[in-house]
């Protein structure tokens, strides 16, 4: 049984593809390839069909991650096939929960930084789009910091489904 995770930000060219690529690397390192499917989308369709922002690509490649991404818009019909929908900020969280066809689907939506015990009360990953490279580096740091906790939660969820 495949466990499916989708990361969601606004346009699907900065934060969510970064989270998708980093988490996919963690899944592979954990030997869960084929058991966990990872993708991403945006709440809007402005960038549909575009690649990731060049600054996202640069920061990922500088840190040893393989890149390759095509932006798309999140569709409410996807909830039925997803196990977890990971929002990058509270605005995305609210938008996704409004899109959810059922209360059970709404409960699948979580904030990425809620998986980082060091995040404290600020669980939003700031949008780096209108800033410089340092914002993309900060975003990567937040994504990486939350990935270990997210991986542990996914494993726990998978074990619960198998029981």
VMD Tcl script that builds the backbone (N, CA, C; Angstrom):
set m [mol new atoms 489]
animate dup $m
set s [atomselect $m all]
$s set {name element resname resid chain x y z} {
  {N N UNK 1 A 0.843 -1.187 0.000}
  {CA C UNK 1 A 0.000 0.000 0.000}
  {C C UNK 1 A 0.887 1.249 0.000}
  {N N UNK 2 A 0.660 2.134 -0.928}
  {CA C UNK 2 A 1.456 3.355 -1.059}
  {C C UNK 2 A 0.856 4.474 -0.213}
  {N N UNK 3 A 1.712 5.166 0.514}
  {CA C UNK 3 A 1.315 6.322 1.319}
  {C C UNK 3 A 1.598 7.557 0.480}
  {N N UNK 4 A 0.608 8.434 0.312}
  {CA C UNK 4 A 0.744 9.586 -0.585}
  {C C UNK 4 A 0.720 10.910 0.177}
  {N N UNK 5 A 1.761 11.722 -0.083}
  {CA C UNK 5 A 1.925 13.034 0.552}
  {C C UNK 5 A 1.996 14.094 -0.540}
  {N N UNK 6 A 1.268 15.196 -0.362}
  {CA C UNK 6 A 1.330 16.314 -1.303}
  {C C UNK 6 A 1.614 17.602 -0.521}
  {N N UNK 7 A 2.668 18.305 -0.917}
  {CA C UNK 7 A 3.019 19.596 -0.320}
  {C C UNK 7 A 2.351 20.705 -1.123}
  {N N UNK 8 A 1.805 21.714 -0.427}
  {CA C UNK 8 A 1.078 22.772 -1.121}
  {C C UNK 8 A 1.501 24.153 -0.629}
  {N N UNK 9 A 1.842 25.023 -1.594}
  {CA C UNK 9 A 2.059 26.448 -1.313}
  {C C UNK 9 A 1.181 27.243 -2.279}
  {N N UNK 10 A 1.527 28.471 -2.563}
  {CA C UNK 10 A 0.678 29.322 -3.389}
  {C C UNK 10 A 0.770 28.978 -4.871}
  {N N UNK 11 A 1.968 29.113 -5.455}
  {CA C UNK 11 A 2.108 28.948 -6.889}
  {C C UNK 11 A 2.794 27.673 -7.326}
  {N N UNK 12 A 3.307 26.897 -6.382}
  {CA C UNK 12 A 3.999 25.636 -6.647}
  {C C UNK 12 A 5.281 25.828 -7.456}
  {N N UNK 13 A 6.011 26.922 -7.144}
  {CA C UNK 13 A 7.309 27.104 -7.793}
  {C C UNK 13 A 8.441 27.356 -6.802}
  {N N UNK 14 A 8.123 27.616 -5.531}
  {CA C UNK 14 A 9.178 27.891 -4.538}
  {C C UNK 14 A 9.151 26.894 -3.382}
  {N N UNK 15 A 8.258 27.141 -2.437}
  {CA C UNK 15 A 8.254 26.372 -1.194}
  {C C UNK 15 A 7.826 24.921 -1.354}
  {N N UNK 16 A 6.704 24.684 -2.023}
  {CA C UNK 16 A 6.221 23.294 -2.095}
  {C C UNK 16 A 7.105 22.391 -2.953}
  {N N UNK 17 A 7.649 22.864 -4.095}
  {CA C UNK 17 A 8.568 21.962 -4.792}
  {C C UNK 17 A 9.831 21.690 -3.980}
  {N N UNK 18 A 10.275 22.700 -3.214}
  {CA C UNK 18 A 11.449 22.498 -2.364}
  {C C UNK 18 A 11.144 21.417 -1.328}
  {N N UNK 19 A 9.975 21.508 -0.702}
  {CA C UNK 19 A 9.583 20.515 0.299}
  {C C UNK 19 A 9.438 19.134 -0.333}
  {N N UNK 20 A 8.839 19.088 -1.513}
  {CA C UNK 20 A 8.676 17.818 -2.226}
  {C C UNK 20 A 10.029 17.157 -2.496}
  {N N UNK 21 A 10.964 17.920 -3.013}
  {CA C UNK 21 A 12.265 17.374 -3.396}
  {C C UNK 21 A 13.069 16.939 -2.171}
  {N N UNK 22 A 13.058 17.751 -1.125}
  {CA C UNK 22 A 13.779 17.405 0.104}
  {C C UNK 22 A 13.160 16.163 0.747}
  {N N UNK 23 A 11.832 16.144 0.844}
  {CA C UNK 23 A 11.191 15.003 1.501}
  {C C UNK 23 A 11.366 13.730 0.676}
  {N N UNK 24 A 11.307 13.838 -0.633}
  {CA C UNK 24 A 11.534 12.660 -1.482}
  {C C UNK 24 A 12.932 12.093 -1.221}
  {N N UNK 25 A 13.925 12.979 -1.034}
  {CA C UNK 25 A 15.291 12.521 -0.716}
  {C C UNK 25 A 15.312 11.802 0.631}
  {N N UNK 26 A 14.578 12.329 1.631}
  {CA C UNK 26 A 14.536 11.681 2.949}
  {C C UNK 26 A 13.861 10.312 2.864}
  {N N UNK 27 A 12.807 10.223 2.064}
  {CA C UNK 27 A 12.099 8.958 1.862}
  {C C UNK 27 A 13.052 7.933 1.244}
  {N N UNK 28 A 13.814 8.351 0.247}
  {CA C UNK 28 A 14.774 7.452 -0.402}
  {C C UNK 28 A 15.861 7.013 0.579}
  {N N UNK 29 A 16.391 7.966 1.364}
  {CA C UNK 29 A 17.424 7.639 2.355}
  {C C UNK 29 A 16.915 6.634 3.378}
  {N N UNK 30 A 15.606 6.696 3.675}
  {CA C UNK 30 A 15.007 5.799 4.660}
  {C C UNK 30 A 14.624 4.443 4.060}
  {N N UNK 31 A 14.865 4.285 2.752}
  {CA C UNK 31 A 14.538 3.030 2.105}
  {C C UNK 31 A 13.051 2.835 1.864}
  {N N UNK 32 A 12.313 3.937 1.781}
  {CA C UNK 32 A 10.861 3.845 1.614}
  {C C UNK 32 A 10.393 4.148 0.191}
  {N N UNK 33 A 11.344 4.196 -0.751}
  {CA C UNK 33 A 10.977 4.374 -2.161}
  {C C UNK 33 A 9.955 3.317 -2.539}
  {N N UNK 34 A 8.951 3.703 -3.265}
  {CA C UNK 34 A 7.923 2.760 -3.669}
  {C C UNK 34 A 6.819 2.585 -2.637}
  {N N UNK 35 A 7.107 2.972 -1.397}
  {CA C UNK 35 A 6.096 2.892 -0.339}
  {C C UNK 35 A 5.487 4.247 -0.027}
  {N N UNK 36 A 6.248 5.313 -0.306}
  {CA C UNK 36 A 5.773 6.678 -0.066}
  {C C UNK 36 A 5.907 7.449 -1.369}
  {N N UNK 37 A 4.791 8.010 -1.818}
  {CA C UNK 37 A 4.763 8.826 -3.033}
  {C C UNK 37 A 4.683 10.291 -2.606}
  {N N UNK 38 A 5.548 11.120 -3.186}
  {CA C UNK 38 A 5.640 12.534 -2.782}
  {C C UNK 38 A 5.457 13.417 -4.006}
  {N N UNK 39 A 4.569 14.420 -3.879}
  {CA C UNK 39 A 4.424 15.406 -4.939}
  {C C UNK 39 A 4.053 16.753 -4.326}
  {N N UNK 40 A 3.732 17.717 -5.192}
  {CA C UNK 40 A 3.389 19.048 -4.695}
  {C C UNK 40 A 2.445 19.742 -5.665}
  {N N UNK 41 A 1.844 20.824 -5.186}
  {CA C UNK 41 A 0.905 21.603 -5.990}
  {C C UNK 41 A 0.768 22.987 -5.374}
  {N N UNK 42 A 0.055 23.862 -6.075}
  {CA C UNK 42 A -0.203 25.215 -5.586}
  {C C UNK 42 A -1.690 25.417 -5.360}
  {N N UNK 43 A -2.020 26.363 -4.490}
  {CA C UNK 43 A -3.430 26.687 -4.278}
  {C C UNK 43 A -4.001 27.409 -5.492}
  {N N UNK 44 A -3.123 28.044 -6.269}
  {CA C UNK 44 A -3.540 28.736 -7.490}
  {C C UNK 44 A -2.848 28.149 -8.700}
  {N N UNK 45 A -3.360 28.478 -9.868}
  {CA C UNK 45 A -2.821 27.914 -11.087}
  {C C UNK 45 A -1.979 28.865 -11.912}
  {N N UNK 46 A -1.506 29.964 -11.314}
  {CA C UNK 46 A -0.763 30.996 -12.045}
  {C C UNK 46 A 0.456 30.452 -12.772}
  {N N UNK 47 A 1.129 29.502 -12.180}
  {CA C UNK 47 A 2.402 29.008 -12.731}
  {C C UNK 47 A 2.284 27.604 -13.316}
  {N N UNK 48 A 1.070 27.109 -13.480}
  {CA C UNK 48 A 0.886 25.752 -13.987}
  {C C UNK 48 A 1.696 25.526 -15.251}
  {N N UNK 49 A 2.436 24.423 -15.255}
  {CA C UNK 49 A 3.258 24.077 -16.403}
  {C C UNK 49 A 4.672 24.626 -16.345}
  {N N UNK 50 A 4.928 25.574 -15.440}
  {CA C UNK 50 A 6.266 26.154 -15.293}
  {C C UNK 50 A 7.146 25.243 -14.446}
  {N N UNK 51 A 8.449 25.424 -14.598}
  {CA C UNK 51 A 9.399 24.754 -13.725}
  {C C UNK 51 A 9.490 25.501 -12.400}
  {N N UNK 52 A 10.283 24.968 -11.489}
  {CA C UNK 52 A 10.522 25.636 -10.210}
  {C C UNK 52 A 11.264 26.941 -10.447}
  {N N UNK 53 A 11.081 27.898 -9.546}
  {CA C UNK 53 A 11.797 29.166 -9.598}
  {C C UNK 53 A 13.301 28.866 -9.666}
  {N N UNK 54 A 14.046 29.563 -10.520}
  {CA C UNK 54 A 15.487 29.306 -10.649}
  {C C UNK 54 A 16.240 29.425 -9.318}
  {N N UNK 55 A 15.760 30.277 -8.421}
  {CA C UNK 55 A 16.419 30.411 -7.110}
  {C C UNK 55 A 16.177 29.169 -6.260}
  {N N UNK 56 A 15.007 28.569 -6.379}
  {CA C UNK 56 A 14.724 27.300 -5.694}
  {C C UNK 56 A 15.662 26.220 -6.209}
  {N N UNK 57 A 15.763 26.137 -7.535}
  {CA C UNK 57 A 16.626 25.143 -8.168}
  {C C UNK 57 A 18.076 25.333 -7.720}
  {N N UNK 58 A 18.535 26.580 -7.716}
  {CA C UNK 58 A 19.927 26.866 -7.341}
  {C C UNK 58 A 20.219 26.437 -5.908}
  {N N UNK 59 A 19.342 26.788 -4.976}
  {CA C UNK 59 A 19.556 26.441 -3.564}
  {C C UNK 59 A 19.523 24.923 -3.373}
  {N N UNK 60 A 18.598 24.258 -4.043}
  {CA C UNK 60 A 18.536 22.801 -3.934}
  {C C UNK 60 A 19.802 22.153 -4.487}
  {N N UNK 61 A 20.211 22.571 -5.674}
  {CA C UNK 61 A 21.405 21.977 -6.284}
  {C C UNK 61 A 22.664 22.266 -5.477}
  {N N UNK 62 A 22.773 23.476 -4.919}
  {CA C UNK 62 A 23.929 23.819 -4.077}
  {C C UNK 62 A 24.012 22.929 -2.842}
  {N N UNK 63 A 22.873 22.385 -2.441}
  {CA C UNK 63 A 22.831 21.534 -1.250}
  {C C UNK 63 A 22.694 20.056 -1.577}
  {N N UNK 64 A 22.975 19.701 -2.822}
  {CA C UNK 64 A 23.064 18.297 -3.199}
  {C C UNK 64 A 21.766 17.601 -3.558}
  {N N UNK 65 A 20.700 18.354 -3.788}
  {CA C UNK 65 A 19.427 17.735 -4.142}
  {C C UNK 65 A 19.251 17.689 -5.653}
  {N N UNK 66 A 18.683 16.597 -6.136}
  {CA C UNK 66 A 18.310 16.490 -7.548}
  {C C UNK 66 A 17.061 17.338 -7.760}
  {N N UNK 67 A 16.977 17.989 -8.904}
  {CA C UNK 67 A 15.815 18.840 -9.161}
  {C C UNK 67 A 15.072 18.352 -10.400}
  {N N UNK 68 A 13.952 18.949 -10.633}
  {CA C UNK 68 A 13.073 18.588 -11.736}
  {C C UNK 68 A 11.646 18.724 -11.237}
  {N N UNK 69 A 10.890 19.664 -11.820}
  {CA C UNK 69 A 9.571 19.968 -11.282}
  {C C UNK 69 A 8.734 20.678 -12.341}
  {N N UNK 70 A 7.440 20.400 -12.334}
  {CA C UNK 70 A 6.475 21.128 -13.154}
  {C C UNK 70 A 5.306 21.525 -12.260}
  {N N UNK 71 A 5.033 22.825 -12.205}
  {CA C UNK 71 A 3.990 23.353 -11.321}
  {C C UNK 71 A 2.596 22.922 -11.781}
  {N N UNK 72 A 1.727 22.737 -10.789}
  {CA C UNK 72 A 0.330 22.408 -11.052}
  {C C UNK 72 A -0.530 22.929 -9.914}
  {N N UNK 73 A -1.820 22.982 -10.134}
  {CA C UNK 73 A -2.752 23.477 -9.129}
  {C C UNK 73 A -3.411 22.309 -8.412}
  {N N UNK 74 A -3.528 22.435 -7.089}
  {CA C UNK 74 A -4.170 21.405 -6.278}
  {C C UNK 74 A -5.655 21.318 -6.639}
  {N N UNK 75 A -6.154 20.087 -6.742}
  {CA C UNK 75 A -7.556 19.847 -7.057}
  {C C UNK 75 A -8.240 19.138 -5.888}
  {N N UNK 76 A -9.443 19.594 -5.495}
  {CA C UNK 76 A -10.150 18.961 -4.381}
  {C C UNK 76 A -10.339 17.448 -4.558}
  {N N UNK 77 A -10.456 16.989 -5.792}
  {CA C UNK 77 A -10.654 15.557 -6.036}
  {C C UNK 77 A -9.454 14.724 -5.593}
  {N N UNK 78 A -8.295 15.353 -5.416}
  {CA C UNK 78 A -7.101 14.624 -5.000}
  {C C UNK 78 A -7.185 14.130 -3.566}
  {N N UNK 79 A -7.999 14.781 -2.742}
  {CA C UNK 79 A -8.073 14.390 -1.330}
  {C C UNK 79 A -8.340 12.892 -1.180}
  {N N UNK 80 A -9.167 12.334 -2.041}
  {CA C UNK 80 A -9.552 10.924 -1.899}
  {C C UNK 80 A -8.368 9.973 -2.062}
  {N N UNK 81 A -7.328 10.382 -2.793}
  {CA C UNK 81 A -6.178 9.490 -3.001}
  {C C UNK 81 A -4.979 9.855 -2.126}
  {N N UNK 82 A -5.057 10.977 -1.413}
  {CA C UNK 82 A -3.935 11.420 -0.579}
  {C C UNK 82 A -4.128 11.003 0.871}
  {N N UNK 83 A -3.004 10.674 1.512}
  {CA C UNK 83 A -3.029 10.363 2.940}
  {C C UNK 83 A -2.726 11.599 3.779}
  {N N UNK 84 A -1.908 12.499 3.220}
  {CA C UNK 84 A -1.475 13.683 3.953}
  {C C UNK 84 A -1.269 14.834 2.978}
  {N N UNK 85 A -1.812 15.999 3.327}
  {CA C UNK 85 A -1.638 17.222 2.540}
  {C C UNK 85 A -0.907 18.202 3.446}
  {N N UNK 86 A 0.296 18.594 3.031}
  {CA C UNK 86 A 1.154 19.407 3.892}
  {C C UNK 86 A 1.193 20.846 3.368}
  {N N UNK 87 A 0.621 21.752 4.145}
  {CA C UNK 87 A 0.572 23.170 3.796}
  {C C UNK 87 A 1.844 23.860 4.282}
  {N N UNK 88 A 2.317 24.820 3.497}
  {CA C UNK 88 A 3.546 25.522 3.859}
  {C C UNK 88 A 3.299 26.740 4.733}
  {N N UNK 89 A 2.075 27.270 4.756}
  {CA C UNK 89 A 1.762 28.332 5.716}
  {C C UNK 89 A 0.282 28.271 6.089}
  {N N UNK 90 A -0.100 29.071 7.070}
  {CA C UNK 90 A -1.463 29.004 7.609}
  {C C UNK 90 A -2.518 29.430 6.585}
  {N N UNK 91 A -2.166 30.306 5.641}
  {CA C UNK 91 A -3.099 30.673 4.582}
  {C C UNK 91 A -3.418 29.479 3.692}
  {N N UNK 92 A -2.394 28.688 3.380}
  {CA C UNK 92 A -2.602 27.477 2.589}
  {C C UNK 92 A -3.429 26.470 3.377}
  {N N UNK 93 A -3.153 26.359 4.654}
  {CA C UNK 93 A -3.895 25.441 5.522}
  {C C UNK 93 A -5.384 25.759 5.468}
  {N N UNK 94 A -5.730 27.040 5.646}
  {CA C UNK 94 A -7.148 27.444 5.614}
  {C C UNK 94 A -7.761 27.185 4.235}
  {N N UNK 95 A -7.046 27.537 3.175}
  {CA C UNK 95 A -7.559 27.346 1.814}
  {C C UNK 95 A -7.809 25.870 1.523}
  {N N UNK 96 A -6.877 25.026 1.920}
  {CA C UNK 96 A -7.014 23.592 1.662}
  {C C UNK 96 A -8.155 22.985 2.474}
  {N N UNK 97 A -8.293 23.405 3.706}
  {CA C UNK 97 A -9.387 22.863 4.524}
  {C C UNK 97 A -10.740 23.299 3.976}
  {N N UNK 98 A -10.806 24.511 3.392}
  {CA C UNK 98 A -12.053 24.951 2.746}
  {C C UNK 98 A -12.351 24.118 1.502}
  {N N UNK 99 A -11.321 23.696 0.790}
  {CA C UNK 99 A -11.489 22.891 -0.421}
  {C C UNK 99 A -11.873 21.442 -0.123}
  {N N UNK 100 A -11.565 20.991 1.076}
  {CA C UNK 100 A -11.775 19.579 1.425}
  {C C UNK 100 A -13.252 19.209 1.320}
  {N N UNK 101 A -13.557 18.149 0.568}
  {CA C UNK 101 A -14.947 17.736 0.390}
  {C C UNK 101 A -15.605 17.199 1.672}
  {N N UNK 102 A -14.798 16.645 2.595}
  {CA C UNK 102 A -15.343 16.090 3.836}
  {C C UNK 102 A -14.490 16.548 5.021}
  {N N UNK 103 A -15.030 16.387 6.199}
  {CA C UNK 103 A -14.271 16.696 7.415}
  {C C UNK 103 A -13.059 15.779 7.543}
  {N N UNK 104 A -13.214 14.526 7.146}
  {CA C UNK 104 A -12.100 13.578 7.167}
  {C C UNK 104 A -10.973 14.064 6.257}
  {N N UNK 105 A -11.311 14.593 5.090}
  {CA C UNK 105 A -10.308 15.140 4.176}
  {C C UNK 105 A -9.646 16.372 4.778}
  {N N UNK 106 A -10.418 17.228 5.421}
  {CA C UNK 106 A -9.862 18.433 6.048}
  {C C UNK 106 A -8.840 18.069 7.116}
  {N N UNK 107 A -9.051 16.938 7.783}
  {CA C UNK 107 A -8.121 16.503 8.828}
  {C C UNK 107 A -6.796 15.995 8.274}
  {N N UNK 108 A -6.728 15.757 6.972}
  {CA C UNK 108 A -5.486 15.324 6.333}
  {C C UNK 108 A -4.505 16.485 6.151}
  {N N UNK 109 A -4.979 17.717 6.315}
  {CA C UNK 109 A -4.147 18.895 6.062}
  {C C UNK 109 A -3.401 19.289 7.330}
  {N N UNK 110 A -2.078 19.408 7.208}
  {CA C UNK 110 A -1.212 19.784 8.330}
  {C C UNK 110 A -0.203 20.822 7.863}
  {N N UNK 111 A 0.304 21.600 8.797}
  {CA C UNK 111 A 1.375 22.559 8.501}
  {C C UNK 111 A 2.728 21.862 8.576}
  {N N UNK 112 A 3.590 22.112 7.609}
  {CA C UNK 112 A 4.903 21.472 7.574}
  {C C UNK 112 A 5.681 21.675 8.862}
  {N N UNK 113 A 5.747 22.909 9.331}
  {CA C UNK 113 A 6.593 23.190 10.498}
  {C C UNK 113 A 6.022 22.629 11.791}
  {N N UNK 114 A 4.807 22.103 11.766}
  {CA C UNK 114 A 4.270 21.444 12.966}
  {C C UNK 114 A 5.051 20.164 13.257}
  {N N UNK 115 A 5.838 19.698 12.294}
  {CA C UNK 115 A 6.671 18.510 12.477}
  {C C UNK 115 A 8.073 18.850 12.973}
  {N N UNK 116 A 8.339 20.138 13.209}
  {CA C UNK 116 A 9.641 20.584 13.716}
  {C C UNK 116 A 9.464 21.067 15.149}
  {N N UNK 117 A 9.910 20.278 16.142}
  {CA C UNK 117 A 9.729 20.670 17.541}
  {C C UNK 117 A 10.388 22.004 17.893}
  {N N UNK 118 A 11.405 22.409 17.143}
  {CA C UNK 118 A 12.097 23.670 17.421}
  {C C UNK 118 A 11.408 24.877 16.794}
  {N N UNK 119 A 10.326 24.666 16.041}
  {CA C UNK 119 A 9.671 25.767 15.329}
  {C C UNK 119 A 8.975 26.748 16.268}
  {N N UNK 120 A 8.612 26.301 17.447}
  {CA C UNK 120 A 7.914 27.196 18.372}
  {C C UNK 120 A 6.508 27.497 17.871}
  {N N UNK 121 A 6.077 28.734 18.082}
  {CA C UNK 121 A 4.711 29.118 17.723}
  {C C UNK 121 A 4.534 29.557 16.285}
  {N N UNK 122 A 5.614 29.918 15.603}
  {CA C UNK 122 A 5.504 30.380 14.218}
  {C C UNK 122 A 5.689 29.204 13.281}
  {N N UNK 123 A 4.575 28.703 12.744}
  {CA C UNK 123 A 4.635 27.503 11.929}
  {C C UNK 123 A 4.610 27.781 10.426}
  {N N UNK 124 A 4.634 29.043 10.037}
  {CA C UNK 124 A 4.637 29.386 8.616}
  {C C UNK 124 A 6.046 29.366 8.043}
  {N N UNK 125 A 6.178 28.841 6.831}
  {CA C UNK 125 A 7.416 28.965 6.063}
  {C C UNK 125 A 7.226 30.225 5.216}
  {N N UNK 126 A 8.005 31.279 5.457}
  {CA C UNK 126 A 7.823 32.534 4.725}
  {C C UNK 126 A 8.039 32.356 3.220}
  {N N UNK 127 A 7.262 33.090 2.435}
  {CA C UNK 127 A 7.372 33.024 0.977}
  {C C UNK 127 A 8.625 33.772 0.540}
  {N N UNK 128 A 9.593 33.086 -0.077}
  {CA C UNK 128 A 10.837 33.743 -0.474}
  {C C UNK 128 A 10.762 34.447 -1.833}
  {N N UNK 129 A 9.646 34.311 -2.538}
  {CA C UNK 129 A 9.532 34.734 -3.935}
  {C C UNK 129 A 9.971 36.172 -4.187}
  {N N UNK 130 A 9.579 37.093 -3.336}
  {CA C UNK 130 A 9.863 38.515 -3.576}
  {C C UNK 130 A 11.173 38.988 -2.955}
  {N N UNK 131 A 11.956 38.071 -2.419}
  {CA C UNK 131 A 13.219 38.429 -1.792}
  {C C UNK 131 A 14.408 37.863 -2.544}
  {N N UNK 132 A 15.516 37.828 -1.861}
  {CA C UNK 132 A 16.756 37.342 -2.453}
  {C C UNK 132 A 17.043 35.899 -2.100}
  {N N UNK 133 A 18.244 35.477 -2.432}
  {CA C UNK 133 A 18.670 34.095 -2.228}
  {C C UNK 133 A 18.585 33.673 -0.766}
  {N N UNK 134 A 18.825 34.617 0.159}
  {CA C UNK 134 A 18.804 34.245 1.583}
  {C C UNK 134 A 17.436 33.723 2.012}
  {N N UNK 135 A 16.365 34.216 1.419}
  {CA C UNK 135 A 15.030 33.717 1.744}
  {C C UNK 135 A 14.841 32.277 1.306}
  {N N UNK 136 A 15.435 31.918 0.182}
  {CA C UNK 136 A 15.353 30.543 -0.310}
  {C C UNK 136 A 16.193 29.621 0.561}
  {N N UNK 137 A 17.329 30.114 1.027}
  {CA C UNK 137 A 18.167 29.327 1.939}
  {C C UNK 137 A 17.460 29.116 3.272}
  {N N UNK 138 A 16.798 30.163 3.771}
  {CA C UNK 138 A 16.031 30.051 5.014}
  {C C UNK 138 A 14.898 29.037 4.838}
  {N N UNK 139 A 14.220 29.097 3.705}
  {CA C UNK 139 A 13.142 28.161 3.404}
  {C C UNK 139 A 13.666 26.724 3.425}
  {N N UNK 140 A 14.800 26.489 2.770}
  {CA C UNK 140 A 15.391 25.147 2.744}
  {C C UNK 140 A 15.698 24.673 4.165}
  {N N UNK 141 A 16.250 25.546 4.990}
  {CA C UNK 141 A 16.550 25.178 6.373}
  {C C UNK 141 A 15.308 24.753 7.136}
  {N N UNK 142 A 14.215 25.479 6.936}
  {CA C UNK 142 A 12.957 25.144 7.617}
  {C C UNK 142 A 12.398 23.810 7.115}
  {N N UNK 143 A 12.478 23.614 5.810}
  {CA C UNK 143 A 11.993 22.364 5.216}
  {C C UNK 143 A 12.811 21.185 5.738}
  {N N UNK 144 A 14.117 21.322 5.724}
  {CA C UNK 144 A 14.975 20.236 6.212}
  {C C UNK 144 A 14.720 19.953 7.686}
  {N N UNK 145 A 14.541 21.001 8.484}
  {CA C UNK 145 A 14.322 20.810 9.915}
  {C C UNK 145 A 13.024 20.061 10.207}
  {N N UNK 146 A 12.007 20.263 9.388}
  {CA C UNK 146 A 10.720 19.601 9.605}
  {C C UNK 146 A 10.670 18.195 9.014}
  {N N UNK 147 A 11.575 17.895 8.091}
  {CA C UNK 147 A 11.499 16.628 7.352}
  {C C UNK 147 A 11.676 15.388 8.217}
  {N N UNK 148 A 12.544 15.441 9.209}
  {CA C UNK 148 A 12.750 14.267 10.068}
  {C C UNK 148 A 11.479 13.941 10.848}
  {N N UNK 149 A 10.861 14.950 11.423}
  {CA C UNK 149 A 9.615 14.735 12.156}
  {C C UNK 149 A 8.485 14.284 11.252}
  {N N UNK 150 A 8.433 14.845 10.050}
  {CA C UNK 150 A 7.416 14.433 9.090}
  {C C UNK 150 A 7.618 12.970 8.694}
  {N N UNK 151 A 8.853 12.586 8.447}
  {CA C UNK 151 A 9.142 11.194 8.085}
  {C C UNK 151 A 8.720 10.248 9.210}
  {N N UNK 152 A 9.003 10.616 10.438}
  {CA C UNK 152 A 8.600 9.787 11.583}
  {C C UNK 152 A 7.080 9.669 11.659}
  {N N UNK 153 A 6.373 10.773 11.410}
  {CA C UNK 153 A 4.907 10.754 11.447}
  {C C UNK 153 A 4.337 9.890 10.323}
  {N N UNK 154 A 4.935 9.964 9.148}
  {CA C UNK 154 A 4.481 9.149 8.018}
  {C C UNK 154 A 4.702 7.667 8.327}
  {N N UNK 155 A 5.863 7.336 8.879}
  {CA C UNK 155 A 6.125 5.938 9.252}
  {C C UNK 155 A 5.105 5.429 10.255}
  {N N UNK 156 A 4.817 6.253 11.253}
  {CA C UNK 156 A 3.853 5.883 12.284}
  {C C UNK 156 A 2.469 5.667 11.662}
  {N N UNK 157 A 2.081 6.577 10.772}
  {CA C UNK 157 A 0.795 6.464 10.080}
  {C C UNK 157 A 0.734 5.191 9.235}
  {N N UNK 158 A 1.828 4.888 8.549}
  {CA C UNK 158 A 1.882 3.678 7.715}
  {C C UNK 158 A 1.762 2.424 8.563}
  {N N UNK 159 A 2.413 2.425 9.706}
  {CA C UNK 159 A 2.328 1.272 10.611}
  {C C UNK 159 A 0.912 1.122 11.137}
  {N N UNK 160 A 0.252 2.239 11.429}
  {CA C UNK 160 A -1.136 2.205 11.899}
  {C C UNK 160 A -2.090 1.675 10.841}
  {N N UNK 161 A -1.815 2.006 9.568}
  {CA C UNK 161 A -2.661 1.523 8.480}
  {C C UNK 161 A -2.464 0.035 8.241}
  {N N UNK 162 A -1.243 -0.442 8.486}
  {CA C UNK 162 A -0.929 -1.852 8.247}
  {C C UNK 162 A -1.479 -2.753 9.351}
  {N N UNK 163 A -1.704 -2.159 10.516}
  {CA C UNK 163 A -2.175 -2.965 11.664}
  {C C UNK 163 A -3.614 -3.404 11.530}
}
mol reanalyze $m
mol bondsrecalc $m
mol representation Tube
mol addrep $m
